[in-house]
């Protein structure tokens, strides 16, 4: 393979969970995940986007998130919804669908305040608990923001759990870039090796039996 496909936080998370699963979902694409349990989240994201960006009233189904969104809307700066970003392999900013895009990410809510050099990154979550909250996604978004908005030197990020009514936060400084890129480039190298060697080992876990769509795998006993 001359050029590896662009990666994202979600694709990297799938690879880390199980390279074999990643191979079937992202490389040969001979299986698909059941997205029925994500439809609510998709609808909520759309409702939040239209409320924040267009002032479109929230339906009664999502009225419970209004106060949280109103609070975010009062923050100073330029508000951007579902903001798409790309990075090249040499970590330069590019368009989401650029021919040389290496990484892709979408920020649910991004607020840029260039006067203070501060950005706010918010990702909406519909989980009922923050027990397994993962801020890795926020790290990548912060890294991309620093590249796309050179005047930003600080990112205030958070996972807005709208159902659990919690907001795990993480702050990043522009000086954090080297150590964070060391981490994520290390993760990327593992994926790169798998592509080059065409080796996709299964990584069994408690998710295999009930949740994995790769029925051909020896660890999936639903077949």
C-alpha positions in Angstrom: 0.0 0.0 0.0 1.6 3.2 -1.2 -0.4 5.6 1.0 -2.0 4.6 4.3 -5.6 6.0 4.8 -6.1 9.0 7.0 -6.7 8.1 10.6 -8.8 9.5 13.4 -9.2 9.1 17.1 -12.1 6.6 16.6 -10.1 4.5 14.1 -7.1 4.5 16.3 -9.2 3.5 19.3 -10.7 0.6 17.2 -7.2 -0.5 16.2 -6.0 -0.4 19.8 -9.0 -2.4 20.9 -8.3 -5.1 18.4 -6.2 -5.0 15.2 -8.2 -7.8 13.7 -11.5 -5.9 14.2 -9.9 -2.8 12.6 -8.8 -4.9 9.6 -12.3 -6.1 8.8 -14.0 -2.8 9.5 -11.4 -0.4 7.9 -9.2 -2.3 5.5 -11.1 -5.0 3.7 -14.5 -3.6 4.9 -16.3 -7.0 4.8 -18.2 -6.3 8.0 -20.2 -3.4 9.4 -20.8 -2.3 13.0 -24.3 -2.1 14.3 -25.1 1.7 14.5 -28.6 1.4 16.0 -27.3 2.3 19.4 -25.7 5.5 18.1 -28.7 7.0 16.4 -29.8 8.9 19.5 -26.3 10.4 19.7 -26.4 11.4 16.1 -29.7 13.1 16.5 -28.5 14.9 19.6 -25.4 16.2 17.9 -27.5 17.6 15.0 -29.9 19.3 17.4 -27.1 20.9 19.4 -25.4 22.1 16.2 -28.6 23.7 14.9 -29.4 25.3 18.3 -26.0 26.8 18.8 -25.3 27.8 15.2 -28.8 28.7 13.9 -30.8 29.3 17.1 -33.2 26.6 16.0 -35.3 25.6 19.0 -34.6 22.3 20.6 -37.3 19.7 20.4 -38.8 18.5 23.7 -36.6 15.4 23.3 -33.5 17.4 23.8 -34.7 20.3 25.9 -32.7 19.1 28.8 -29.4 20.2 27.2 -30.6 23.8 26.7 -29.1 25.2 29.9 -25.7 23.7 29.2 -25.6 24.9 25.6 -26.8 28.4 26.7 -23.9 28.5 29.1 -21.4 27.6 26.3 -22.9 30.2 23.9 -22.1 33.0 26.3 -18.4 32.3 26.2 -16.3 34.9 24.3 -15.0 34.2 20.9 -16.0 32.8 17.5 -18.3 29.8 17.7 -17.8 27.0 15.3 -20.0 23.9 15.2 -19.0 20.4 13.9 -15.7 21.9 12.8 -13.7 19.7 10.5 -9.9 19.7 10.6 -7.1 17.8 8.8 -3.3 17.4 9.3 -0.6 16.3 7.0 2.0 13.7 8.0 4.4 16.5 8.7 1.8 17.9 11.1 0.8 20.9 9.0 -2.9 22.0 8.8 -4.9 21.0 5.8 -8.5 20.6 4.6 -10.5 17.6 5.9 -10.6 16.0 2.4 -7.2 17.2 1.2 -5.3 14.8 -1.0 -2.4 14.7 1.5 -4.5 14.5 4.6 -3.0 12.2 7.2 -5.3 12.7 10.2 -8.9 13.9 10.5 -11.0 15.2 13.3 -14.3 16.9 13.9 -15.0 19.1 16.9 -18.6 19.2 18.1 -18.2 22.8 19.5 -15.2 25.0 19.1 -14.9 28.5 20.4 -11.8 30.6 19.3 -10.9 33.7 21.3 -7.8 35.0 19.5 -7.6 38.1 21.8 -6.7 35.9 24.8 -5.2 33.1 22.7 -7.7 30.6 24.2 -9.8 28.0 22.5 -12.6 25.9 24.0 -13.2 22.4 22.7 -16.4 20.5 23.6 -17.4 17.0 22.7 -21.0 15.9 23.4 -21.4 12.5 25.0 -24.7 10.6 25.6 -23.3 7.9 27.9 -25.0 7.4 31.2 -21.8 7.4 33.2 -18.3 9.0 33.0 -16.6 5.9 34.4 -14.8 5.2 31.2 -14.4 8.8 30.0 -11.4 9.0 27.7 -9.8 12.4 27.2 -7.5 11.1 24.4 -9.9 12.5 21.9 -9.5 16.0 23.5 -5.7 15.7 23.3 -5.8 15.2 19.5 -8.3 18.0 19.0 -6.2 20.4 21.0 -3.1 19.4 19.0 -5.0 20.1 15.8 -6.4 23.4 17.1 -2.8 24.6 17.8 -1.9 23.9 14.2 -5.0 25.4 12.6 -5.1 28.5 14.8 -1.6 29.8 15.4 -2.7 32.5 17.8 -4.1 29.9 20.2 -1.7 29.1 23.0 -4.2 27.4 25.5 -7.1 25.0 24.9 -9.8 24.4 27.5 -11.5 21.1 26.6 -14.2 19.0 28.0 -16.5 16.0 27.4 -20.1 17.2 28.0 -22.0 14.1 29.2 -25.5 15.5 28.6 -27.4 12.5 30.2 -25.0 12.0 33.1 -24.9 15.8 33.6 -21.1 15.8 34.0 -18.3 17.7 32.3 -14.8 16.0 32.6 -12.3 18.7 31.7 -8.7 18.9 30.5 -6.5 21.9 29.8 -3.7 22.0 27.3 -0.9 24.5 26.7 0.9 24.9 23.4 4.0 23.7 25.3 2.4 20.3 25.7 2.7 19.5 22.0 6.0 17.6 22.0 5.0 15.1 24.7 1.5 14.6 23.3 2.7 14.1 19.7 5.3 11.6 21.0 2.4 9.6 22.5 0.2 9.7 19.4 2.9 9.2 16.9 3.9 6.1 18.8 0.4 4.8 18.5 0.4 5.6 14.8 3.6 3.7 14.3 1.9 0.6 15.6 -0.8 0.9 13.0 1.7 1.7 10.3 3.6 -1.5 11.0 0.4 -3.5 10.8 -0.3 -2.1 7.4 3.2 -2.7 6.1 3.5 -6.2 7.4 -0.2 -7.0 6.8 -0.4 -8.5 10.2 -3.6 -8.0 12.1 -3.6 -10.0 15.4 -6.8 -10.5 17.3 -6.9 -9.0 20.8 -9.5 -10.8 22.8 -11.5 -9.0 25.5 -14.8 -9.1 27.2 -16.3 -7.2 24.2 -15.7 -10.1 21.7 -18.8 -12.2 22.3 -21.5 -9.6 22.6 -20.2 -6.6 20.7 -17.8 -7.5 17.9 -19.2 -7.8 14.4 -16.3 -10.0 13.2 -18.1 -13.3 13.4 -15.3 -15.1 11.6 -12.9 -14.5 14.5 -12.1 -17.5 16.7 -12.8 -15.4 19.8 -16.3 -14.4 18.6 -18.6 -17.3 19.6 -21.8 -16.0 18.2 -21.3 -17.5 14.7 
